Amino acid sequence: IVHILAANTNNEITNIVVRNNQSQVLPLAFNQNTLEYDLEVTYPTTSINILASTPQNSFSKLTIGNTQSGNLLLNEGLNIIEVYATSESGEKGLVYIIRVTRQSARTNNDLATLVISSSGFIHTLTPGFNPSILTYQLRVDDNISNITVNASVLDNGSKIISGLGVHNLTSGQTSTISIVVESEAGINKTYLIEVKRANQINTLDSVTIEGITYTLTNDFN
């Protein structure tokens, strides 16, 4: 006696779970009767994983986008992914469509704060800090040999790539400090601080009286 078993015709999907590339579950509330879903993810989300479940012992084959693994790279903008099961007997089941929109990279590269300090003292910039003003001046006494630059960004997608920390100053010279901010889209903005450190010279080379300049001799006291 030969027993022939018919191929299983079950092609149901019982659940779909979507995770981002940080393994966080995205808000897709699966229902077997709902065939279309929309998700939006941030620009840093470069890939997702889609896990689809089928009934036990159904022996069906899953298709998730162009893979069976469910690991999918995301393009910027709209990504349309089809998920379905094909039964053991070869019958294609319901097609679930997941539209994932990956946001564009943000272009904001402003600073939110800019603080210059030395030995705990906060210095005042000229002009006062404003995210749209890129160049500032600061004068410090000669006894200040270095300053510390602290800053923060306005948009959490951007980052400060240079300029923070301690900067040494030379007596009597102006040092230009550059703080470079890079947006999520890779666009840079540079803030400049021109720091003048006073010197120790306390003698006179000349004096001007009523518009006439007189050079002082060495024996002047």
Buried (B, 14 or more C-beta within 10 A) or exposed (E): EEEEEEEBEBBBBEEBBBBBBEEEEBEBEBEEEEEEBEBEBEBEBEEBBBBBBBBEEBEBBBBBBEEEEBEBEBEEEEBEBEBBBBBBEEBEBEEBEBEBBBBEBBEBBBBEEBEBEBEEEEBEBEEEBEBEEEEBEBBBEEEBEBBBBBBEBBBEBBEBEEBBEEBEBEEEEEBEBEBBBBBBBEBEBEBEBBBBBBEEEEEEEEEEEEEEEEEEEEEEE
